[in-house]
């Protein structure tokens, strides 16, 4: 299990994201985001090399607050060929310099996300070591193991992760609350990940984080 270190980060994750988010086509806020941590979860890397966090942040810089899903992969060295996906670097009080990447372009994060959907991995609490994240749901009704050979494409609606065989995993970046994430899955969906986050008013909201579609269905 990944260990959560109680230490300093310079710059902080929110400071990194405030510089990066406005460059994304799915960002809906102002030129200078006003961010707050709202929730999320972690996944463990069996090799212990990559930190994996699915972070939810709320931004109040626009006409109304928006909650964003930001998968992040933290590495102790640059990831070859992923310069375009670099969110920024941080100085970690225990681990030293860390390279933070948009996790949709990190093969370790994608492999663990696939494992979560298939039921082979357990979502972990964002803030406490060795503790499951009980509010995270996942399902898979497809046939056979999933490919992890994804290509990520951002658009105004989020991020589409596609395989050469036409399977698509769509990440919802601007989150929408839903009373029951499973009941609201669209036609053609063969899997999903759902979770919860805190609204600026202090209430809990839940919704769909990602939807998996079979070949030709997205």
GROMACS elastic network, one bead per residue, 0.5 to 0.9 nm:
[ bonds ]
;  ai    aj funct       b0    kb
    1    43     6  0.87908   500
    1    44     6  0.60438   500
    1    45     6  0.82186   500
    1    46     6  0.80961   500
    1    48     6  0.82997   500
    1   124     6  0.86152   500
    1   129     6  0.72028   500
    1   130     6  0.57685   500
    1   131     6  0.88524   500
    2    42     6  0.86112   500
    2    43     6  0.81148   500
    2    44     6  0.58031   500
    2    45     6  0.77153   500
    2    48     6  0.71878   500
    2    51     6  0.76913   500
    2   124     6  0.87468   500
    2   129     6  0.65148   500
    2   130     6  0.71926   500
    3   128     6  0.80929   500
    3   129     6  0.52424   500
    3   130     6  0.74934   500
    4   126     6  0.82813   500
    4   127     6  0.65535   500
    4   128     6  0.63090   500
    4   129     6  0.54269   500
    4   130     6  0.89259   500
    5     8     6  0.88418   500
    5    93     6  0.87265   500
    5    94     6  0.74545   500
    5   129     6  0.87914   500
    6    93     6  0.87692   500
    6    94     6  0.88656   500
    7    92     6  0.72642   500
    7    93     6  0.54497   500
    7    94     6  0.68630   500
    8    11     6  0.88532   500
    8    12     6  0.79880   500
    8    91     6  0.79486   500
    8    92     6  0.60451   500
    8    93     6  0.51239   500
    8    94     6  0.82057   500
    9    12     6  0.50484   500
    9    13     6  0.75079   500
    9    90     6  0.61998   500
    9    91     6  0.55744   500
    9    93     6  0.64145   500
   10    13     6  0.83095   500
   10    15     6  0.87967   500
   10    89     6  0.86237   500
   10    90     6  0.53466   500
   10    91     6  0.51214   500
   10    92     6  0.68927   500
   10    93     6  0.85180   500
   11    14     6  0.81566   500
   11    15     6  0.60210   500
   11    16     6  0.66070   500
   11    89     6  0.79537   500
   11    90     6  0.56340   500
   11    91     6  0.71302   500
   12    15     6  0.51439   500
   12    16     6  0.63786   500
   12    17     6  0.87220   500
   12    90     6  0.72841   500
   12    91     6  0.89196   500
   13    16     6  0.51253   500
   13    17     6  0.61982   500
   13    18     6  0.86004   500
   13    90     6  0.81365   500
   13   100     6  0.88668   500
   14    17     6  0.50355   500
   14    18     6  0.60133   500
   14    19     6  0.87771   500
   14    35     6  0.65107   500
   14    36     6  0.73236   500
   14    37     6  0.75876   500
   14    57     6  0.82549   500
   15    18     6  0.51423   500
   15    19     6  0.66995   500
   15    20     6  0.88875   500
   15    35     6  0.85187   500
   16    19     6  0.55084   500
   16    20     6  0.63832   500
   16    21     6  0.86917   500
   16    87     6  0.67470   500
   16    88     6  0.62201   500
   16    89     6  0.81233   500
   16    90     6  0.84423   500
   16   100     6  0.89055   500
   17    21     6  0.55894   500
   17    22     6  0.87475   500
   17    33     6  0.85384   500
   17    35     6  0.83171   500
   17    70     6  0.88599   500
   17    87     6  0.72194   500
   17    88     6  0.85429   500
   18    21     6  0.58358   500
   18    22     6  0.74631   500
   18    32     6  0.68104   500
   18    33     6  0.54227   500
   18    34     6  0.73557   500
   18    35     6  0.70175   500
   19    22     6  0.68673   500
   19    23     6  0.80918   500
   19    32     6  0.78326   500
   19    33     6  0.80807   500
   19    87     6  0.85149   500
   20    23     6  0.57548   500
   20    24     6  0.74271   500
   20    87     6  0.61889   500
   20    88     6  0.82552   500
   21    24     6  0.55347   500
   21    25     6  0.88560   500
   21    26     6  0.87317   500
   21    27     6  0.63105   500
   21    29     6  0.89705   500
   21    33     6  0.77328   500
   21    87     6  0.89825   500
   22    25     6  0.79023   500
   22    26     6  0.87673   500
   22    27     6  0.59583   500
   22    28     6  0.81361   500
   22    29     6  0.75852   500
   22    30     6  0.76714   500
   22    31     6  0.63352   500
   22    32     6  0.76081   500
   22    33     6  0.75963   500
   23    26     6  0.88434   500
   23    27     6  0.75736   500
   24    27     6  0.54441   500
   24   154     6  0.76311   500
   24   155     6  0.82945   500
   24   156     6  0.83863   500
   25    28     6  0.82667   500
   25   154     6  0.67264   500
   25   155     6  0.56184   500
   25   156     6  0.50821   500
   25   157     6  0.81619   500
   25   158     6  0.79884   500
   26   154     6  0.74102   500
   26   155     6  0.60898   500
   26   157     6  0.57185   500
   26   158     6  0.55824   500
   26   159     6  0.83449   500
   26   173     6  0.68831   500
   26   174     6  0.71286   500
   27    30     6  0.87356   500
   27    68     6  0.82773   500
   27   156     6  0.76446   500
   27   158     6  0.88723   500
   27   173     6  0.82163   500
   27   174     6  0.75085   500
   28    62     6  0.71418   500
   28    66     6  0.76356   500
   28   156     6  0.89681   500
   28   174     6  0.80962   500
   29    32     6  0.79521   500
   29    33     6  0.65298   500
   29    34     6  0.88381   500
   29    59     6  0.69484   500
   29    60     6  0.74775   500
   29    61     6  0.55628   500
   29    63     6  0.76747   500
   29    64     6  0.84309   500
   29    65     6  0.82393   500
   29    66     6  0.76236   500
   30    33     6  0.59135   500
   30    34     6  0.85475   500
   30    59     6  0.88982   500
   30    60     6  0.85814   500
   30    61     6  0.51864   500
   30    62     6  0.51884   500
   30    63     6  0.86135   500
   31    61     6  0.80240   500
   31    62     6  0.89368   500
   32    61     6  0.69374   500
   33    59     6  0.59402   500
   33    60     6  0.71075   500
   33    61     6  0.53341   500
   33    62     6  0.81479   500
   34    58     6  0.79273   500
   34    59     6  0.51492   500
   34    60     6  0.54217   500
   34    61     6  0.52692   500
   34    62     6  0.88658   500
   35    57     6  0.62194   500
   35    58     6  0.55171   500
   35    60     6  0.67829   500
   35    61     6  0.81173   500
   36    56     6  0.87470   500
   36    57     6  0.54769   500
   36    58     6  0.53219   500
   36    59     6  0.66878   500
   36    60     6  0.85509   500
   36   200     6  0.83464   500
   37    40     6  0.87463   500
   37    55     6  0.76798   500
   37    56     6  0.63816   500
   37    58     6  0.65219   500
   37   197     6  0.89873   500
   37   198     6  0.84418   500
   38    55     6  0.78432   500
   38    56     6  0.53526   500
   38    58     6  0.61373   500
   38    67     6  0.78228   500
   38   196     6  0.88340   500
   38   197     6  0.52792   500
   38   199     6  0.69201   500
   38   200     6  0.82019   500
   39    54     6  0.85101   500
   39    55     6  0.61740   500
   39    57     6  0.69725   500
   39   126     6  0.75454   500
   39   195     6  0.88147   500
   39   196     6  0.68994   500
   39   198     6  0.63809   500
   40    53     6  0.73696   500
   40    54     6  0.52608   500
   40    56     6  0.52045   500
   40    57     6  0.85519   500
   40    69     6  0.80251   500
   40    70     6  0.88783   500
   40   125     6  0.79374   500
   40   126     6  0.61375   500
   40   133     6  0.87707   500
   40   136     6  0.86566   500
   40   195     6  0.74147   500
   40   196     6  0.72746   500
   40   197     6  0.67880   500
   41    52     6  0.86619   500
   41    53     6  0.59414   500
   41    54     6  0.52939   500
   41    55     6  0.66225   500
   41    56     6  0.86841   500
   41   123     6  0.63417   500
   41   124     6  0.57174   500
   41   125     6  0.53174   500
   41   127     6  0.82371   500
   41   132     6  0.89461   500
   41   133     6  0.64937   500
   41   136     6  0.77853   500
   41   195     6  0.85616   500
   42    51     6  0.81057   500
   42    52     6  0.56084   500
   42    54     6  0.59626   500
   42    55     6  0.82929   500
   42   123     6  0.59446   500
   42   125     6  0.61465   500
   42   126     6  0.54029   500
   42   127     6  0.87282   500
   42   133     6  0.81627   500
   43    51     6  0.78400   500
   43    52     6  0.54143   500
   43    53     6  0.64877   500
   43    54     6  0.81253   500
   43   109     6  0.79771   500
   43   112     6  0.67572   500
   43   113     6  0.77276   500
   43   116     6  0.83211   500
   43   121     6  0.76564   500
   43   122     6  0.70977   500
   43   123     6  0.54533   500
   43   124     6  0.58015   500
   43   125     6  0.86924   500
   43   126     6  0.89580   500
   44    47     6  0.85525   500
   44    48     6  0.73932   500
   44    50     6  0.81794   500
   44    51     6  0.72356   500
   44    52     6  0.66428   500
   44   109     6  0.89981   500
   44   112     6  0.75059   500
   44   121     6  0.81391   500
   44   122     6  0.82788   500
   44   123     6  0.80736   500
   44   124     6  0.76054   500
   45    48     6  0.51507   500
   45    49     6  0.66342   500
   45    50     6  0.59676   500
   45    51     6  0.69396   500
   45    52     6  0.72743   500
   45   108     6  0.71884   500
   45   109     6  0.78811   500
   45   112     6  0.71610   500
   46    49     6  0.81045   500
   47    50     6  0.77861   500
   48    51     6  0.76681   500
   49    74     6  0.86688   500
   49    75     6  0.69507   500
   49    76     6  0.76515   500
   50    73     6  0.64048   500
   50    74     6  0.55868   500
   50    75     6  0.52402   500
   50    76     6  0.77366   500
   50   108     6  0.72614   500
   50   109     6  0.80219   500
   51    72     6  0.80057   500
   51    73     6  0.55794   500
   51    75     6  0.66423   500
   51   109     6  0.85159   500
   52    71     6  0.75085   500
   52    72     6  0.59889   500
   52    74     6  0.64760   500
   52   103     6  0.78061   500
   52   108     6  0.84401   500
   52   109     6  0.61660   500
   52   112     6  0.86782   500
   53    70     6  0.81906   500
   53    71     6  0.58024   500
   53    72     6  0.52360   500
   53    73     6  0.65410   500
   53    74     6  0.82452   500
   53   103     6  0.84116   500
   53   109     6  0.86260   500
   53   126     6  0.73697   500
   54    69     6  0.68275   500
   54    70     6  0.57823   500
   54    72     6  0.61614   500
   54    73     6  0.87881   500
   54   103     6  0.84965   500
   54   126     6  0.83655   500
   55    68     6  0.80890   500
   55    69     6  0.58624   500
   55    70     6  0.50778   500
   55    71     6  0.59644   500
   55    72     6  0.72538   500
   55   126     6  0.82906   500
   56    67     6  0.64576   500
   56    68     6  0.54463   500
   56    70     6  0.61256   500
   56    71     6  0.85210   500
   56   175     6  0.88589   500
   56   196     6  0.88184   500
   56   197     6  0.68083   500
   56   198     6  0.88510   500
   57    66     6  0.82580   500
   57    67     6  0.55436   500
   57    68     6  0.53887   500
   57    69     6  0.68372   500
   57    70     6  0.77214   500
   57   197     6  0.85073   500
   58    65     6  0.64498   500
   58    66     6  0.54670   500
   58    68     6  0.62169   500
   58   198     6  0.84798   500
   58   199     6  0.74289   500
   58   200     6  0.72997   500
   59    62     6  0.74237   500
   59    64     6  0.84708   500
   59    65     6  0.54516   500
   59    66     6  0.53497   500
   59    67     6  0.63862   500
   59    68     6  0.77629   500
   59   200     6  0.89794   500
   60    63     6  0.76911   500
   60    64     6  0.63527   500
   60    66     6  0.67359   500
   60   200     6  0.83361   500
   61    64     6  0.76332   500
   61    65     6  0.71689   500
   61    66     6  0.88207   500
   62    65     6  0.65264   500
   62    66     6  0.79781   500
   65   199     6  0.84913   500
   65   200     6  0.75063   500
   66   174     6  0.65680   500
   66   175     6  0.73336   500
   66   176     6  0.86686   500
   67   173     6  0.80558   500
   67   174     6  0.57752   500
   67   175     6  0.54955   500
   67   176     6  0.78720   500
   67   197     6  0.82923   500
   67   198     6  0.89793   500
   67   199     6  0.79469   500
   68   172     6  0.81975   500
   68   173     6  0.51535   500
   68   175     6  0.58409   500
   69   171     6  0.81572   500
   69   172     6  0.69773   500
   69   174     6  0.65696   500
   69   175     6  0.68434   500
   69   209     6  0.71891   500
   70   102     6  0.73860   500
   70   103     6  0.78876   500
   70   173     6  0.69503   500
   71   101     6  0.84247   500
   71   102     6  0.61448   500
   71   104     6  0.68290   500
   71   109     6  0.82958   500
   72    87     6  0.85278   500
   72   100     6  0.63741   500
   72   101     6  0.56357   500
   72   102     6  0.51711   500
   72   104     6  0.80328   500
   72   106     6  0.86899   500
   72   109     6  0.81443   500
   73    99     6  0.80130   500
   73   100     6  0.56411   500
   73   101     6  0.51514   500
   73   102     6  0.65301   500
   73   103     6  0.50031   500
   73   104     6  0.87384   500
   73   105     6  0.89497   500
   73   106     6  0.67542   500
   73   108     6  0.82353   500
   73   109     6  0.65416   500
   74    77     6  0.89811   500
   74    98     6  0.60815   500
   74    99     6  0.55812   500
   74   101     6  0.65014   500
   74   103     6  0.86566   500
   75    78     6  0.69069   500
   75    79     6  0.76397   500
   75    97     6  0.85921   500
   75    98     6  0.54579   500
   75    99     6  0.50911   500
   75   100     6  0.65336   500
   75   101     6  0.80768   500
   76    95     6  0.78143   500
   76    96     6  0.78409   500
   76    97     6  0.64653   500
   76    98     6  0.50038   500
   76    99     6  0.62826   500
   77    97     6  0.80530   500
   77    98     6  0.69621   500
   77    99     6  0.64191   500
   78    81     6  0.88728   500
   78    82     6  0.80029   500
   78    83     6  0.81396   500
   78    86     6  0.87969   500
   78    98     6  0.85900   500
   78    99     6  0.62262   500
   78   100     6  0.89520   500
   79    82     6  0.56482   500
   79    83     6  0.75258   500
   79    86     6  0.88315   500
   79    99     6  0.82955   500
   79   101     6  0.85184   500
   79   106     6  0.80728   500
   80    83     6  0.74320   500
   81    84     6  0.79455   500
   81    85     6  0.89500   500
   82    85     6  0.52851   500
   82    86     6  0.66810   500
   82   101     6  0.79780   500
   82   105     6  0.70294   500
   82   106     6  0.78625   500
   83    86     6  0.54090   500
   83   101     6  0.86799   500
   84    87     6  0.86020   500
   84   101     6  0.89883   500
   85   100     6  0.87653   500
   85   101     6  0.55363   500
   85   102     6  0.53188   500
   85   103     6  0.80497   500
   85   104     6  0.83571   500
   85   105     6  0.64318   500
   85   106     6  0.85166   500
   86    89     6  0.80935   500
   86    99     6  0.72981   500
   86   100     6  0.61418   500
   86   102     6  0.63331   500
   87    99     6  0.78963   500
   87   100     6  0.55185   500
   87   101     6  0.51313   500
   87   102     6  0.62009   500
   88    98     6  0.86151   500
   88    99     6  0.62169   500
   88   100     6  0.54876   500
   88   101     6  0.71444   500
   89    97     6  0.68499   500
   89    98     6  0.55855   500
   89   100     6  0.58353   500
   89   101     6  0.88249   500
   90    96     6  0.80768   500
   90    97     6  0.56697   500
   90    98     6  0.52398   500
   90    99     6  0.66026   500
   90   100     6  0.75399   500
   91    94     6  0.87311   500
   91    95     6  0.79210   500
   91    96     6  0.53462   500
   91    98     6  0.62244   500
   92    95     6  0.52920   500
   92    97     6  0.58668   500
   92    98     6  0.66428   500
   93    96     6  0.60813   500
   93    97     6  0.87185   500
   95    98     6  0.74371   500
  100   103     6  0.84555   500
  101   104     6  0.83446   500
  101   105     6  0.75061   500
  101   106     6  0.72101   500
  102   105     6  0.60663   500
  102   106     6  0.72068   500
  103   107     6  0.80583   500
  103   108     6  0.85094   500
  103   109     6  0.59285   500
  103   110     6  0.72782   500
  104   107     6  0.80113   500
  104   109     6  0.74062   500
  104   110     6  0.66579   500
  104   150     6  0.85767   500
  104   151     6  0.84312   500
  104   152     6  0.61968   500
  104   153     6  0.89356   500
  104   159     6  0.79643   500
  104   161     6  0.75786   500
  104   171     6  0.89583   500
  105   109     6  0.82256   500
  105   110     6  0.77649   500
  105   150     6  0.83773   500
  105   151     6  0.76917   500
  105   152     6  0.65121   500
  106   109     6  0.55288   500
  106   110     6  0.63258   500
  106   111     6  0.87652   500
  107   110     6  0.51017   500
  107   111     6  0.60766   500
  107   112     6  0.86646   500
  107   148     6  0.76222   500
  107   149     6  0.82448   500
  107   150     6  0.83968   500
  108   111     6  0.51601   500
  108   112     6  0.63154   500
  108   113     6  0.86194   500
  109   112     6  0.52040   500
  109   113     6  0.60802   500
  109   114     6  0.85925   500
  110   113     6  0.50067   500
  110   114     6  0.61421   500
  110   115     6  0.85629   500
  110   148     6  0.64413   500
  110   149     6  0.86933   500
  110   150     6  0.78366   500
  111   114     6  0.51783   500
  111   115     6  0.62825   500
  111   116     6  0.87797   500
  111   147     6  0.86110   500
  111   148     6  0.57263   500
  111   149     6  0.89079   500
  112   116     6  0.61948   500
  112   117     6  0.87313   500
  112   120     6  0.86414   500
  112   121     6  0.69760   500
  113   116     6  0.50215   500
  113   117     6  0.63982   500
  113   118     6  0.87221   500
  113   121     6  0.80863   500
  113   193     6  0.89537   500
  114   117     6  0.51740   500
  114   118     6  0.62520   500
  114   119     6  0.86149   500
  114   120     6  0.84545   500
  114   121     6  0.85596   500
  114   146     6  0.68254   500
  114   147     6  0.80341   500
  114   148     6  0.69351   500
  115   118     6  0.51031   500
  115   119     6  0.60747   500
  115   121     6  0.52177   500
  115   122     6  0.85081   500
  115   146     6  0.85531   500
  116   119     6  0.51253   500
  116   120     6  0.57168   500
  116   122     6  0.61915   500
  116   123     6  0.70636   500
  116   138     6  0.67391   500
  116   139     6  0.84166   500
  116   193     6  0.81584   500
  117   120     6  0.76096   500
  117   121     6  0.79162   500
  117   137     6  0.87565   500
  117   138     6  0.52620   500
  117   139     6  0.55439   500
  117   140     6  0.58784   500
  117   191     6  0.65988   500
  117   192     6  0.65710   500
  117   193     6  0.66721   500
  117   212     6  0.87024   500
  118   121     6  0.77783   500
  118   138     6  0.78380   500
  118   139     6  0.67596   500
  118   140     6  0.55888   500
  118   141     6  0.86562   500
  118   145     6  0.76953   500
  118   146     6  0.78426   500
  118   191     6  0.82680   500
  119   122     6  0.73889   500
  119   138     6  0.73410   500
  119   139     6  0.72767   500
  119   140     6  0.77469   500
  122   132     6  0.67466   500
  122   133     6  0.79110   500
  123   126     6  0.89913   500
  123   131     6  0.88043   500
  123   132     6  0.58619   500
  123   133     6  0.53883   500
  123   134     6  0.78259   500
  123   136     6  0.66566   500
  123   137     6  0.86198   500
  124   127     6  0.87344   500
  124   128     6  0.82022   500
  124   129     6  0.78921   500
  124   130     6  0.71567   500
  124   131     6  0.57516   500
  124   134     6  0.81708   500
  124   136     6  0.88003   500
  125   128     6  0.56339   500
  125   129     6  0.70913   500
  125   130     6  0.77238   500
  125   131     6  0.54565   500
  125   132     6  0.53222   500
  125   134     6  0.79573   500
  126   129     6  0.81557   500
  126   131     6  0.87621   500
  126   133     6  0.75216   500
  127   131     6  0.88215   500
  128   131     6  0.60259   500
  128   132     6  0.88264   500
  129   132     6  0.87377   500
  131   134     6  0.88211   500
  132   135     6  0.88806   500
  132   136     6  0.89446   500
  133   136     6  0.58991   500
  134   137     6  0.78698   500
  135   194     6  0.81333   500
  135   195     6  0.56642   500
  135   196     6  0.64145   500
  135   206     6  0.87296   500
  136   193     6  0.71330   500
  136   194     6  0.56438   500
  136   196     6  0.72356   500
  137   181     6  0.85424   500
  137   182     6  0.87433   500
  137   192     6  0.78455   500
  137   193     6  0.55897   500
  137   194     6  0.50087   500
  137   195     6  0.62646   500
  138   182     6  0.89491   500
  138   191     6  0.71498   500
  138   192     6  0.54021   500
  138   194     6  0.63808   500
  138   195     6  0.89359   500
  139   182     6  0.85611   500
  139   190     6  0.78340   500
  139   192     6  0.53914   500
  139   193     6  0.68649   500
  140   143     6  0.87385   500
  140   189     6  0.89743   500
  140   190     6  0.56597   500
  140   192     6  0.68695   500
  140   212     6  0.82174   500
  141   189     6  0.85925   500
  141   190     6  0.50611   500
  141   191     6  0.61353   500
  142   145     6  0.83281   500
  142   146     6  0.85469   500
  142   189     6  0.89700   500
  142   190     6  0.53758   500
  142   191     6  0.73441   500
  142   214     6  0.75064   500
  143   146     6  0.84577   500
  146   167     6  0.87216   500
  147   150     6  0.76139   500
  147   163     6  0.70369   500
  147   165     6  0.87815   500
  147   167     6  0.84191   500
  148   163     6  0.75156   500
  149   161     6  0.89859   500
  149   162     6  0.78722   500
  149   163     6  0.55678   500
  149   164     6  0.74487   500
  150   161     6  0.53554   500
  150   162     6  0.50754   500
  150   164     6  0.78119   500
  150   167     6  0.89259   500
  150   168     6  0.83638   500
  150   169     6  0.85715   500
  151   160     6  0.79126   500
  151   161     6  0.53220   500
  151   162     6  0.52853   500
  151   163     6  0.64476   500
  151   164     6  0.85123   500
  152   159     6  0.65176   500
  152   160     6  0.56902   500
  152   162     6  0.66924   500
  153   158     6  0.84739   500
  153   159     6  0.55438   500
  153   160     6  0.52329   500
  153   161     6  0.65228   500
  153   162     6  0.82388   500
  154   157     6  0.78764   500
  154   158     6  0.58330   500
  154   160     6  0.64057   500
  154   161     6  0.88923   500
  155   158     6  0.54911   500
  155   159     6  0.62265   500
  155   160     6  0.78987   500
  156   159     6  0.83834   500
  157   160     6  0.89803   500
  157   171     6  0.87645   500
  157   172     6  0.70316   500
  157   173     6  0.72743   500
  157   174     6  0.76185   500
  158   170     6  0.71876   500
  158   171     6  0.58514   500
  158   172     6  0.51537   500
  158   174     6  0.71174   500
  159   169     6  0.83596   500
  159   170     6  0.57615   500
  159   171     6  0.51685   500
  159   172     6  0.68998   500
  159   173     6  0.71092   500
  160   168     6  0.64832   500
  160   169     6  0.59855   500
  160   171     6  0.64034   500
  160   172     6  0.89691   500
  161   167     6  0.82290   500
  161   168     6  0.54617   500
  161   170     6  0.59977   500
  161   171     6  0.78014   500
  162   165     6  0.80625   500
  162   166     6  0.62175   500
  162   167     6  0.56732   500
  162   169     6  0.63990   500
  162   170     6  0.83668   500
  163   166     6  0.53943   500
  163   167     6  0.53995   500
  163   168     6  0.65727   500
  163   169     6  0.87679   500
  163   215     6  0.88629   500
  164   167     6  0.75699   500
  165   215     6  0.64693   500
  165   216     6  0.87998   500
  166   213     6  0.88157   500
  166   214     6  0.72424   500
  166   216     6  0.57564   500
  166   217     6  0.83544   500
  166   218     6  0.87403   500
  167   212     6  0.75487   500
  167   213     6  0.59263   500
  167   216     6  0.69758   500
  167   217     6  0.78976   500
  167   218     6  0.79472   500
  168   211     6  0.82471   500
  168   212     6  0.58922   500
  168   213     6  0.52251   500
  168   214     6  0.67077   500
  168   215     6  0.70905   500
  168   216     6  0.82937   500
  168   217     6  0.80195   500
  168   218     6  0.62685   500
  169   191     6  0.86840   500
  169   192     6  0.85857   500
  169   210     6  0.67551   500
  169   211     6  0.57003   500
  169   213     6  0.62230   500
  169   214     6  0.88411   500
  169   218     6  0.84006   500
  170   209     6  0.86106   500
  170   210     6  0.54896   500
  170   211     6  0.53002   500
  170   212     6  0.63566   500
  170   213     6  0.79575   500
  170   218     6  0.82017   500
  171   208     6  0.87355   500
  171   209     6  0.60254   500
  171   211     6  0.66250   500
  171   212     6  0.88146   500
  172   175     6  0.60099   500
  172   176     6  0.84762   500
  172   208     6  0.72286   500
  172   209     6  0.53813   500
  172   210     6  0.57072   500
  172   211     6  0.80432   500
  173   209     6  0.75684   500
  173   210     6  0.87881   500
  175   206     6  0.89025   500
  175   207     6  0.69049   500
  175   208     6  0.73337   500
  175   209     6  0.70896   500
  176   205     6  0.86379   500
  176   206     6  0.79867   500
  176   207     6  0.60042   500
  176   208     6  0.74801   500
  177   180     6  0.89895   500
  177   181     6  0.86839   500
  177   196     6  0.85111   500
  177   205     6  0.56113   500
  177   206     6  0.52033   500
  177   208     6  0.78379   500
  178   181     6  0.59546   500
  178   184     6  0.75996   500
  178   205     6  0.76025   500
  178   206     6  0.58329   500
  178   208     6  0.74396   500
  179   183     6  0.85915   500
  179   184     6  0.86108   500
  179   205     6  0.83394   500
  179   206     6  0.67762   500
  179   207     6  0.72188   500
  180   183     6  0.55344   500
  180   184     6  0.66071   500
  180   206     6  0.77859   500
  180   207     6  0.72242   500
  180   208     6  0.87252   500
  181   184     6  0.54818   500
  181   185     6  0.67206   500
  181   192     6  0.85550   500
  181   193     6  0.84854   500
  181   194     6  0.62101   500
  181   195     6  0.83158   500
  181   206     6  0.74708   500
  181   207     6  0.53569   500
  181   208     6  0.53642   500
  181   209     6  0.89150   500
  182   185     6  0.56358   500
  182   192     6  0.77973   500
  182   194     6  0.81146   500
  182   208     6  0.80704   500
  183   186     6  0.86749   500
  184   208     6  0.84340   500
  185   188     6  0.85373   500
  185   189     6  0.64274   500
  185   191     6  0.86648   500
  185   192     6  0.78631   500
  185   208     6  0.81595   500
  185   211     6  0.74502   500
  186   189     6  0.58251   500
  186   211     6  0.84171   500
  187   190     6  0.88095   500
  187   213     6  0.87700   500
  187   217     6  0.82467   500
  188   212     6  0.84962   500
  188   213     6  0.57747   500
  188   214     6  0.65913   500
  188   216     6  0.89503   500
  188   217     6  0.54925   500
  188   218     6  0.72561   500
  189   192     6  0.75995   500
  189   211     6  0.64541   500
  189   212     6  0.55446   500
  189   214     6  0.67628   500
  189   217     6  0.77070   500
  189   218     6  0.80848   500
  190   211     6  0.77749   500
  190   212     6  0.55740   500
  190   213     6  0.54856   500
  190   214     6  0.62986   500
  191   210     6  0.83792   500
  191   211     6  0.59155   500
  191   213     6  0.70162   500
  191   214     6  0.89316   500
  192   208     6  0.73004   500
  192   209     6  0.75274   500
  192   210     6  0.54450   500
  192   212     6  0.56801   500
  192   213     6  0.89226   500
  193   207     6  0.89813   500
  193   208     6  0.61985   500
  193   209     6  0.54369   500
  193   210     6  0.51060   500
  193   211     6  0.66402   500
  193   212     6  0.86198   500
  194   206     6  0.73999   500
  194   207     6  0.57060   500
  194   210     6  0.68648   500
  194   211     6  0.88210   500
  195   205     6  0.85624   500
  195   206     6  0.56137   500
  195   207     6  0.59036   500
  195   208     6  0.65788   500
  195   209     6  0.66352   500
  196   204     6  0.67031   500
  196   205     6  0.54362   500
  196   207     6  0.63468   500
  196   208     6  0.86642   500
  197   203     6  0.84581   500
  197   204     6  0.57376   500
  197   205     6  0.54379   500
  197   206     6  0.63635   500
  197   207     6  0.86767   500
  198   201     6  0.79062   500
  198   202     6  0.58718   500
  198   203     6  0.56534   500
  198   205     6  0.60890   500
  198   206     6  0.87513   500
  199   202     6  0.52747   500
  199   203     6  0.53359   500
  199   204     6  0.61061   500
  199   205     6  0.65810   500
  200   203     6  0.75014   500
  201   204     6  0.89323   500
  208   211     6  0.73708   500
  212   218     6  0.82735   500
  213   216     6  0.78509   500
  213   217     6  0.56771   500
  213   218     6  0.55461   500
  214   217     6  0.55182   500
  214   218     6  0.73411   500
  215   218     6  0.76437   500
